[in-house]
Amino acid sequence: MNFELLPNEIILDSFEYLSLIHLYQSFFGLNSRFNKLLCQQFQKFHLDLRLTSKINFHQVCQNYVLPVIDRIISLYLSNDDNTPQQIEHFLSHNYQLRQFISLKSISLSCLRSQRTLNQIMVECSYLPCLTHLTLTENLVSMSENDAQRLFDHIWSLSKLTYCYLDNCFVDENYFPNPTVISTSLRHLNIRNMTCSLSTLTRLCQCTPYLQYLSIMFYDDSDQLNSSLLPILSITRLNISFESSIIILQHLLQNMPNLYHLTIETYYFILNGNQWKEMINKYLLKLKILQFKTSSVATSEYGEIQFNEILDSFRTKFWIDEHQWFVQCHLFRQDKPDTRYYINIFTLPYTFKDFPDVTNCILSKLTCPYDNEYLTCDRVINLHYRSSHFTVSILSHVRFCNIQSLSLSLPFHDLFLSIVCRLDRLISLTVSISENENHSNIQSQLQLLLDRAVRLHSLRCFYWPLSNHQLLLMEITSTSIRRLDLQGHNCGFDEEQCVQLSHSSLGIQCETLLIKVKNRRNILNLVNNMSNLQALNVQCLDDNWTEENALTSSIDDELVEWLRQQLPSTCTIMRDTFHVHDIRLWIR
């Protein structure tokens, strides 16, 4: 069917699935009808500037944003390796964030400047419709008072219902608590900041209508030094828990309305009888239970304890009343002393990462060997080694939705049956060691790339430098746009940089992470890689140190040299967190 024959209502509905950039590049200027739909009738623009080239970015900011600024409902900005300093560039244009009066959702990642973050938070307070805020990988070094003020800013946003914070502070041990009470927040996800019982108490007091909470919990006390008041609003809890069973019991008994509990525990394992007691005592409304736990076996007879734990989940309570099933792994570590480890998780498996199964000697389930329970379609991140899935049950596990894969080459024949689909793979990390037989590595890697039709990023880690020419000159992929070649102690020299720029992967590469011998190699890469948009480079003749980074009076000699050698349109900066990384946004 001809798209233009569709009625306006259907076309406008389809526009909601596209970003502002794609809408204007695909439809604006085609005819007066599409122009009118975009400029006058469409009301829900999504402005996603991640992975945008610098040329397109400035074109969008200068020409497309202002005419529809009052109709943009979501905004995504990132300072990652693909678009370094994009957020600062966006704020430098001829408009303010407060002008996005229909903005409902804002997402920022890889911001390193506290000043910029503060500026954005002040602007957010003027947005009348803002309901969703996401801050990820914003490793900002700030004092406890500054972190406190940031949380107060967030809790003061009167319409905010959803907040996701991940890797927002350099200091992970400090958990700032708001002093402002939010009556709007319903969904809160805070990762990579550890919360204790006392901080959780204050957090919930300032968020009285919270329904969903996802946190990392750490409390090293066995005594209840602070009392937790009943938290009646929370119905869904997702928690990574490092503390004692006593603290866990105290936490759960004060959340009597939990309907859905997802929990990862470390250093202790609750058996089926202990779980049953807690659920019957404190969690009478619980319908969905998902857990993953691991611990050192308390007995030198690991297999006996393994079977005792598994049997405790084979009771009427688990099998008949709730139909909650588990899988249990037993590991044996031989060095430096013989130890047994046990991990256990609920089925179907619902976590994004699958546990490391190195040295697994036994695996059992409490349910029939059904494909429903052996297919891990929720797992999107997987670290795979040839020795991992050789135990009988594990060899039947299937991963069909992997998006990020770390793989040692060469891989075992089992791999392609266990990781049964690669068409959703976006990021691949491959490694080999010097003592491996390299004869079939090229064919295996090419086989992976041929099947991974959506693969965007390839990272080579622990890859012998002698094999670079093989990789760069003979491996092909039509989808890869990001190459990470920094996993080597020796930098690329001039000849190897030329090989890279002439290779198939190098020609289509848009984002490159690399280590080079000297600064002249940087110029060669920028000038010879025609599609290169962003470069993260470590240079072996760079004398900058972490001590220099703390002294603002010292000039950054390498950055200044690059600014003199490259066009003024090229953004050049040193990463404030990884101080040996120079980041360029080229075109």
C-alpha positions in Angstrom: 0.0 0.0 0.0 1.1 3.5 -0.8 1.9 5.3 2.5 0.5 8.6 1.1 -2.9 7.0 0.6 -3.4 6.5 4.3 -5.7 8.9 6.2 -4.1 11.6 8.3 -5.0 10.0 11.6 -3.1 6.8 10.8 -0.1 8.7 9.5 0.0 10.8 12.7 -0.2 7.7 14.8 2.7 6.2 12.9 4.7 9.4 13.4 4.7 8.7 17.2 7.1 5.7 16.6 9.8 8.0 15.0 12.1 10.6 16.4 12.0 14.2 15.4 15.2 13.7 13.3 13.8 10.8 11.3 10.5 12.6 10.8 12.1 15.7 9.3 14.7 13.9 7.3 12.1 11.5 5.8 9.0 13.6 5.4 9.7 17.3 5.6 9.8 19.0 2.2 8.2 16.1 0.3 4.9 17.9 -0.3 2.6 20.4 1.4 0.5 17.8 3.1 3.4 16.2 5.0 4.7 19.7 5.9 1.3 20.7 7.3 1.1 17.4 9.3 4.6 18.0 10.8 4.4 21.7 11.4 0.8 22.2 12.5 -1.0 18.9 13.5 1.5 16.5 15.0 1.8 17.1 18.8 4.2 14.5 20.2 7.7 14.9 19.0 10.5 12.7 20.5 13.9 14.4 20.3 16.5 11.6 20.6 20.0 12.9 19.8 22.0 9.8 20.9 24.2 8.4 18.1 23.7 11.6 16.1 26.6 12.9 14.0 27.8 16.4 14.9 26.6 17.8 11.5 23.1 16.4 12.0 23.0 17.4 15.6 23.7 21.1 14.8 21.3 21.0 11.9 18.5 19.7 14.1 19.2 22.2 16.9 19.4 25.2 14.5 16.5 24.3 12.2 14.1 21.8 13.6 13.8 22.4 17.4 12.5 25.9 17.7 9.4 25.5 15.4 8.2 22.6 17.5 9.7 23.3 20.8 6.3 23.5 22.6 5.4 20.0 21.2 8.5 18.0 22.1 7.5 15.5 24.8 10.7 13.5 25.3 14.4 14.5 25.2 17.4 12.1 25.1 20.9 13.5 25.3 24.3 11.8 25.9 27.9 12.7 26.4 29.2 9.2 25.7 32.0 8.2 23.4 29.7 8.6 20.4 28.7 12.2 21.1 31.2 13.8 23.6 30.0 17.1 25.1 26.7 16.9 23.3 24.7 18.1 26.4 26.8 21.2 26.7 26.5 21.9 22.9 22.7 21.5 23.2 22.4 24.0 26.0 24.5 26.5 24.0 21.9 26.9 21.4 19.4 29.8 21.2 16.8 28.4 23.5 16.4 27.3 27.2 15.2 24.0 28.5 12.3 25.7 30.2 10.8 26.5 26.8 10.0 22.8 26.2 6.7 23.3 28.0 5.2 19.9 26.9 8.3 17.9 27.9 7.3 14.8 29.9 10.5 12.8 29.9 14.2 13.8 29.9 17.1 11.4 29.8 20.8 12.4 30.3 23.8 10.1 30.2 27.6 10.4 30.8 27.4 14.0 32.1 30.6 14.8 34.0 30.0 18.5 35.0 28.2 19.3 38.2 27.7 22.9 37.0 25.8 21.6 33.9 23.8 19.2 36.0 22.8 21.9 38.4 21.8 24.1 35.5 19.6 21.4 34.0 17.9 20.7 37.3 17.0 24.3 37.8 15.5 24.4 34.3 13.6 21.2 35.0 11.7 23.0 37.9 10.1 25.2 35.2 8.7 22.3 33.2 5.1 21.9 34.0 4.6 18.4 32.5 7.8 16.6 33.5 6.9 13.2 34.8 10.0 11.1 33.9 13.7 11.8 34.8 16.6 9.4 33.9 20.2 10.1 34.8 22.7 7.4 33.9 26.5 7.1 34.0 26.7 10.8 35.2 29.8 10.3 37.3 29.9 13.7 38.8 32.3 14.4 41.7 30.4 16.4 44.2 30.3 17.0 48.0 27.7 15.4 50.2 25.9 18.8 50.4 25.8 19.1 46.6 24.5 15.6 46.3 21.9 16.4 48.9 20.8 19.5 46.9 20.5 17.4 43.7 18.1 15.0 45.5 16.1 17.9 46.9 15.8 19.3 43.4 14.5 16.0 42.1 12.1 15.5 45.0 10.8 19.1 44.4 9.6 18.4 40.8 5.9 18.6 41.4 4.7 16.3 38.6 7.6 13.7 38.6 6.3 10.2 39.0 9.3 8.1 37.6 12.9 8.6 38.5 15.8 6.4 37.4 19.3 7.1 38.8 22.3 5.0 37.8 26.0 5.7 38.4 25.4 9.4 39.3 28.2 9.9 41.8 31.9 9.0 41.9 31.4 8.1 45.6 29.2 5.0 45.7 29.3 4.7 49.5 27.3 7.9 50.0 23.5 7.7 49.7 22.0 11.2 49.8 18.6 11.5 51.3 16.1 14.2 50.2 14.8 16.6 52.8 11.9 17.6 50.6 8.7 15.5 50.6 7.5 14.4 47.1 3.8 13.7 46.8 4.1 12.7 43.1 6.9 10.1 42.9 5.6 6.5 42.4 8.5 4.7 40.7 12.1 5.0 42.0 15.1 3.1 40.7 18.5 4.0 42.3 21.5 1.9 41.2 25.2 1.9 42.2 24.5 3.8 45.4 24.2 1.6 48.6 21.3 2.3 50.9 21.2 1.2 54.6 18.3 0.7 56.9 18.5 4.2 58.3 18.7 5.9 54.8 15.9 3.8 53.5 13.7 4.9 56.4 14.3 8.6 55.6 13.9 8.0 51.9 10.5 6.4 52.3 9.4 9.1 54.7 10.1 11.7 52.0 8.4 9.6 49.3 5.1 8.6 51.0 3.3 7.5 47.8 6.1 5.3 46.4 4.8 2.1 44.8 7.9 0.7 43.1 11.4 0.8 44.6 14.6 -0.6 43.1 17.7 -0.2 45.2 21.1 -1.6 46.3 21.0 -2.3 50.0 24.0 -2.7 52.2 24.1 -2.8 56.0 27.0 -4.4 57.8 25.3 -4.5 61.3 23.6 -7.5 62.7 21.6 -5.4 65.2 18.6 -3.2 64.4 20.2 0.2 65.2 17.2 2.0 63.6 13.6 1.1 63.4 11.9 1.0 60.1 8.3 2.2 60.1 5.7 0.3 58.1 5.9 1.2 54.4 2.4 0.6 53.2 2.6 2.2 49.8 5.2 -0.1 48.2 3.8 -3.0 46.3 6.8 -3.8 44.1 10.4 -4.1 45.5 13.5 -4.9 43.4 16.5 -5.1 45.7 20.1 -6.1 45.6 20.7 -7.1 49.2 24.0 -7.4 51.2 23.3 -7.8 54.9 22.0 -10.3 57.4 18.9 -12.4 57.5 17.8 -10.5 60.5 17.8 -7.2 58.6 16.0 -8.8 55.7 13.3 -10.1 57.9 12.9 -6.6 59.5 12.7 -5.0 56.1 10.1 -7.4 54.7 7.9 -7.4 57.8 7.5 -3.6 57.3 6.3 -4.0 53.7 3.1 -5.9 54.2 1.5 -4.9 50.9 4.2 -6.3 48.7 2.7 -8.0 45.6 5.9 -8.5 43.6 9.4 -9.1 45.1 12.6 -9.4 43.1 15.7 -9.9 45.2 19.4 -10.8 44.8 21.2 -11.8 48.0 24.9 -12.4 48.6 26.8 -14.3 51.3 23.8 -16.3 52.6 21.1 -18.5 51.1 17.5 -18.8 52.4 16.2 -22.3 52.0 12.6 -23.1 51.0 11.4 -23.4 54.7 12.9 -20.1 55.7 11.3 -18.4 52.7 7.9 -20.0 53.5 8.0 -18.8 57.1 8.8 -15.2 56.1 6.1 -15.2 53.4 3.4 -16.6 55.6 4.3 -14.2 58.4 4.9 -11.0 56.6 4.0 -11.1 52.9 0.5 -12.4 52.7 -0.2 -10.4 49.5 2.8 -11.7 47.7 2.0 -13.2 44.2 5.3 -12.9 42.3 8.6 -13.9 43.8 11.9 -13.8 41.8 15.2 -14.3 43.6 18.8 -15.1 42.9 21.1 -16.0 45.8 24.6 -17.4 46.2 26.9 -18.3 49.1 29.8 -20.5 50.1 28.6 -23.9 51.3 28.6 -24.1 55.1 29.7 -27.7 55.0 32.7 -29.5 53.4 30.1 -31.9 52.0 28.8 -29.5 49.4 26.7 -32.0 47.5 24.8 -33.0 50.6 23.9 -29.4 51.5 23.1 -28.8 47.8 20.5 -31.6 47.9 19.1 -30.5 51.2 18.5 -27.0 50.0 16.9 -28.2 46.8 14.6 -30.6 48.6 13.3 -27.7 50.8 11.9 -26.2 47.6 10.1 -29.4 46.6 7.3 -29.1 49.1 3.5 -28.5 48.6 3.9 -24.8 49.4 6.3 -24.3 46.5 5.1 -26.8 43.9 1.4 -27.0 44.4 0.2 -23.8 46.1 2.4 -21.3 44.3 4.0 -23.2 41.4 7.3 -21.4 42.2 10.2 -23.4 40.8 14.0 -23.1 41.3 17.2 -24.1 39.8 20.3 -24.8 41.8 24.0 -24.9 40.9 26.9 -26.4 42.8 30.5 -25.2 42.2 33.8 -26.5 43.4 36.8 -24.2 43.6 40.0 -26.2 43.9 42.5 -23.5 44.5 43.9 -22.3 46.9 41.7 -24.6 48.9 38.7 -26.9 48.1 35.5 -25.0 48.6 31.9 -25.5 47.5 29.7 -22.7 46.3 25.9 -22.8 45.8 23.7 -20.5 43.9 20.0 -20.8 43.4 17.4 -18.8 41.5 13.7 -18.9 40.6 12.3 -20.1 37.3 11.6 -18.9 34.7 14.8 -16.9 34.9 14.0 -13.2 34.9 17.3 -11.4 35.5 19.2 -9.6 32.8 22.5 -11.2 33.6 23.1 -15.0 33.9 25.3 -16.1 36.8 28.8 -17.1 36.1 28.9 -20.9 35.9 32.6 -21.5 35.9 33.5 -24.7 37.7 29.9 -25.8 37.9 29.8 -29.5 38.7 26.1 -30.0 39.3 22.8 -28.4 38.2 19.2 -29.4 39.2 15.7 -28.1 38.8 12.5 -28.5 40.9 10.3 -28.5 37.8 10.1 -30.8 34.8 12.7 -30.3 32.1 10.5 -28.0 30.1 11.6 -25.5 27.5 9.7 -22.8 29.3 12.1 -23.0 32.2 15.3 -23.7 30.2 14.7 -20.8 27.8 16.2 -17.6 29.3 14.6 -15.0 27.2 15.0 -12.2 29.8 18.8 -12.5 29.8 20.2 -9.8 27.6 23.8 -9.8 28.9 25.9 -12.9 28.8 29.6 -13.8 29.5 30.3 -17.1 27.8 33.3 -19.4 28.1 33.7 -22.8 26.5 33.7 -24.5 29.9 30.5 -22.8 31.2 27.6 -24.9 29.9 28.9 -28.4 29.8 27.0 -29.8 32.8 24.0 -31.9 31.6 21.1 -29.5 32.4 23.1 -26.4 31.5 23.8 -27.7 28.1 20.1 -27.5 27.4 19.7 -23.8 28.4 18.8 -21.5 25.6 19.4 -17.8 25.2 17.4 -16.2 22.4 17.5 -12.5 23.3 21.1 -11.7 24.0 22.0 -8.0 23.3 25.4 -7.8 24.8 27.8 -10.8 24.6 31.3 -11.4 26.0 32.9 -14.4 24.3 36.3 -16.2 24.4 37.5 -17.5 21.1 37.6 -20.2 19.9 34.2 -21.3 21.2 32.9 -24.8 21.7 30.4 -26.4 19.3 27.8 -26.1 22.0 27.8 -22.3 21.8 25.6 -22.0 18.7 22.9 -24.2 20.2 23.0 -22.5 23.7 23.1 -18.9 22.3 20.5 -19.9 19.7 19.8 -16.4 18.2 22.2 -13.6 17.5 19.8 -11.3 15.5 19.2 -9.1 18.5 22.9 -8.8 19.4 24.0 -5.1 19.6 27.4 -5.3 21.4 30.1 -8.0 21.2 33.3 -8.4 23.1 35.7 -11.0 21.9 39.0 -12.1 23.4 41.7 -14.7 22.7 44.9 -15.6 24.5 48.4 -16.0 23.2 48.5 -19.8 23.8 45.3 -20.6 21.9 45.1 -22.3 18.5 44.2 -19.5 16.2 43.5 -21.6 13.1 39.7 -21.3 13.2 39.3 -18.0 15.1 38.8 -16.0 11.9 36.1 -18.3 10.6 34.3 -18.4 13.9 34.3 -14.6 14.3 33.1 -14.1 10.8 30.3 -16.7 11.4 29.2 -14.6 14.4 29.2 -11.4 12.5 27.2 -12.8 9.6 24.5 -13.9 12.1 24.5 -10.7 14.2 22.7 -8.6 11.6 22.0 -5.7 14.1 25.5 -5.7 15.7 26.6 -2.1 16.3 29.6 -2.4 18.6 32.7 -4.7 18.4 35.2 -4.7 21.2 38.5 -6.7 21.0 39.8 -7.5 24.4 43.0 -9.4 25.1 43.6 -9.7 21.4 47.3 -10.4 20.5 48.7 -7.5 18.5 50.1 -10.0 16.0 46.5 -10.8 15.0 45.4 -7.2 14.3 46.1 -7.3 10.6 44.0 -10.5 10.3 41.1 -9.0 12.2 41.2 -5.6 10.4 41.8 -6.6 6.9 39.8 -9.8 6.5 36.8 -9.6 8.9 33.7 -7.9 7.5 30.3 -6.8 8.8 27.7 -4.6 7.3 26.3 -3.3 10.6 29.2 -2.5 12.9 29.7 1.2 13.4 31.6 1.2 16.7 35.1 -0.3 17.2 36.8 -0.6 20.6 40.5 -1.6 20.2 41.8 -0.2 23.5 42.3 -3.7 25.1 46.0 -3.8 24.3 49.1 -2.6 26.2 50.9 -1.8 22.9 49.5 1.1 20.9 48.8 1.2 17.2 51.7 2.5 15.2 51.5 4.4 11.9 51.4 1.3 9.7 48.6 -0.3 11.8 46.6 2.9 11.7 46.8 2.9 7.9 45.7 -0.7 7.8 42.8 0.1 10.0 41.7 3.1 7.9 41.8 1.0 4.7 39.9 -2.0 6.2 36.3 -2.8 5.7 35.5 -2.3 9.4 37.6 0.9 9.5 36.0 2.5 6.4 32.5 2.2 7.9 33.5 2.9 11.5 31.8 6.0 13.0 33.0 5.7 16.6 36.5 4.4 17.4 38.2 3.7 20.8 41.9 3.1 20.3 45.4 3.4 21.9 48.1 4.8 19.6 51.9 5.2 19.8 52.0 9.0 19.3 49.9 12.0 18.6 50.6 12.0 14.9 48.7 8.8 14.7 45.6 10.6 15.9 45.8 13.0 13.0 46.2 10.1 10.5 43.0 8.5 11.9 41.0 11.6 11.8 42.1 12.5 8.3 41.9 9.1 6.7 38.8 7.5 8.2 36.1 9.1 6.1 33.1 8.1 8.2 34.7 8.6 11.6 32.4 10.9 13.7 33.9 10.3 17.2 37.2 9.2 18.6 38.2 8.1 22.1 42.0 7.8 22.1 44.8 7.0 24.5 48.2 8.3 23.4 51.4 6.8 24.7 53.3 10.1 24.4 50.7 11.8 26.6 52.3 13.1 29.8 49.1 14.1 31.5 48.6 12.6 35.0 45.8 12.4 37.6 47.7 15.0 39.6 47.6 17.4 36.7 43.8 16.9 36.5 43.5 18.3 40.0 45.5 21.4 39.2 43.5 23.9 37.0 46.6 26.1 36.5 48.4 23.4 34.4 47.7 23.6 30.6 46.7 20.3 28.9 49.5 20.2 26.4 48.2 17.4 24.2 44.7 18.8 24.0 46.0 22.2 23.0 48.3 20.7 20.4 45.3 18.8 18.9 43.2 21.9 18.8 45.9 23.6 16.8 46.2 20.8 14.3 42.5 19.9 13.8 39.7 22.1 12.4 38.0 24.4 14.9 34.7 22.6 14.3 36.2 19.5 16.1 35.3 19.2 19.8 38.3 18.0 21.8 38.3 17.3 25.5 40.0 15.2 28.1 37.7 12.9 30.0 37.5 14.1 33.6 36.9 10.6 35.0 39.3 8.5 32.8 42.1 11.1 32.6 44.1 9.3 29.9 41.3 9.4 27.4 41.1 12.2 24.9 37.6 12.4 23.3 36.9 14.0 19.9 33.6 14.7 18.3 34.7 15.2 14.7 31.8 15.5 12.3 
